[in-house]
Amino acid sequence: MKTKAGLLLAGILVGILIVSPWEAGSKAATGPATIRITNKEISVVRVDVGAKGKSPGDMEIIRQLLYNQRVTTRSIGRSELVCTFMDYRRSRVCRGTFFLPKGKLVVGGSLLYRQFYELAILGGTGLYDNARGSLVVTRTDVRPVRDLVVFRLVG
């Protein structure tokens, strides 16, 4: 009798050990979704660290207010991006955070033109915990600078 109980217990323990790694992994809290908002640039600061003018290592710090015009004319959040130039022209690597009413989305990647670019969604907090997907930004106006911002969340 003790042998059968011991085998049953051992089998249960082995089953738990086999399944545990898959259960312990984090799961995306965000399902497939699209978020369409707009932004308005409130400041751009350029930090010139090398040769005068654009050169590798120079930085661009961008702050924007975020809007959902279909809901309210007031700002619903903000974004902060830091870009580091990789060459003497336009190539830069950027990392940023979008502060939305129900959480934050963190984005990053390379871009050439700020008028149109796509970055990866690296993660998030709150409603967007462990979010993945892409961000596409398209310039819609230049005075003041405004963009259409589309998050495509896949998980």
C-alpha positions in Angstrom: 0.0 0.0 0.0 2.8 2.4 0.9 4.5 1.7 -2.4 1.4 2.7 -4.5 1.0 5.9 -2.5 4.7 6.7 -2.8 4.5 6.2 -6.6 1.4 8.4 -6.9 3.1 11.1 -4.8 6.3 10.9 -6.9 4.2 11.1 -10.1 2.4 14.2 -8.9 5.7 15.9 -7.9 7.3 15.1 -11.3 4.2 16.5 -13.1 4.4 19.7 -11.1 8.1 20.0 -11.8 7.6 19.5 -15.5 4.7 22.0 -15.8 6.1 24.7 -13.4 8.5 26.4 -15.9 5.6 27.1 -18.3 3.3 28.3 -15.6 6.0 30.6 -14.0 6.6 32.5 -17.2 5.0 35.9 -17.5 2.0 36.2 -19.7 0.9 39.3 -21.5 -1.9 41.1 -19.8 -2.7 43.0 -23.0 -4.4 41.2 -25.8 -4.5 42.2 -29.5 -5.5 45.8 -29.7 -4.9 49.1 -31.5 -4.6 52.4 -29.8 -4.9 55.5 -32.0 -4.0 58.9 -30.5 -2.2 62.1 -31.5 0.6 64.0 -29.9 1.8 67.6 -29.8 5.5 68.3 -29.4 6.2 70.5 -26.4 10.0 70.5 -26.4 13.1 69.2 -28.3 16.5 69.6 -26.7 19.6 68.7 -28.7 22.8 67.8 -26.8 25.9 68.3 -29.0 28.7 66.1 -27.5 31.1 65.7 -30.4 32.0 67.8 -33.4 29.9 70.9 -33.8 26.6 70.0 -35.5 25.1 66.5 -35.8 27.7 63.8 -35.1 27.7 60.3 -33.6 26.8 60.4 -29.9 24.7 63.6 -30.0 21.4 63.3 -28.3 17.9 64.5 -28.9 15.4 64.6 -26.0 11.8 65.0 -27.1 8.7 65.6 -24.9 5.2 65.5 -26.2 1.6 65.7 -24.9 -0.8 62.9 -25.9 -4.4 63.4 -27.0 -7.4 61.4 -27.8 -9.5 64.0 -29.7 -12.5 61.6 -29.9 -12.9 61.6 -26.1 -11.5 65.0 -24.9 -9.6 68.1 -26.0 -7.5 67.8 -22.8 -4.2 65.9 -22.8 -4.5 62.3 -21.7 -0.8 61.8 -21.0 2.7 62.5 -22.2 5.7 60.9 -23.9 9.4 61.2 -23.4 11.9 60.0 -26.0 15.7 60.0 -25.9 17.5 59.5 -29.3 21.2 59.1 -29.8 22.6 59.9 -33.3 24.7 57.0 -34.8 26.1 58.9 -37.8 26.6 62.4 -39.2 23.2 62.5 -40.9 19.9 61.2 -39.5 20.4 57.7 -38.2 19.5 57.4 -34.5 18.6 54.9 -31.9 15.6 55.9 -29.7 14.1 54.7 -26.5 10.9 56.2 -25.0 8.0 56.0 -22.6 4.4 56.8 -23.3 2.5 57.7 -20.1 -1.1 56.8 -20.7 -4.1 56.9 -18.3 -4.0 53.2 -17.4 -0.3 52.5 -17.6 3.0 53.1 -19.5 4.2 51.7 -22.8 8.0 51.5 -23.4 9.3 51.7 -27.0 12.6 51.4 -28.7 14.5 51.0 -32.0 16.2 52.8 -34.8 14.9 55.5 -37.0 16.0 57.9 -39.8 13.2 60.4 -40.1 11.0 61.7 -37.3 8.2 62.4 -39.8 7.5 58.7 -40.2 8.9 55.8 -38.1 8.1 52.5 -36.5 9.5 51.3 -33.2 9.1 48.1 -31.2 6.9 48.0 -28.1 9.3 46.6 -25.5 6.9 46.3 -22.6 4.7 48.3 -20.2 3.1 48.7 -16.9 -0.4 48.7 -15.5 -2.9 47.7 -18.2 0.0 47.3 -20.6 2.0 45.0 -18.4 4.4 42.9 -20.6 2.9 44.4 -23.8 4.4 43.6 -27.2 3.9 45.0 -30.7 4.8 48.0 -32.7 4.4 51.8 -32.6 3.9 53.7 -35.9 4.2 57.5 -35.9 3.2 59.7 -38.9 3.7 63.5 -39.0 0.4 65.4 -39.6 1.4 69.0 -38.9 4.6 71.0 -38.5 3.6 74.2 -36.6 3.2 73.0 -34.0 4.6 69.5 -34.6 1.8 67.0 -34.4 1.8 63.3 -35.2 -0.7 60.4 -35.5 0.5 57.7 -33.0 -0.7 54.1 -33.5 0.1 51.3 -31.1 -0.5 47.8 -32.5 -0.5 45.5 -29.4 -0.1 41.8 -30.0 0.1 40.7 -26.4 
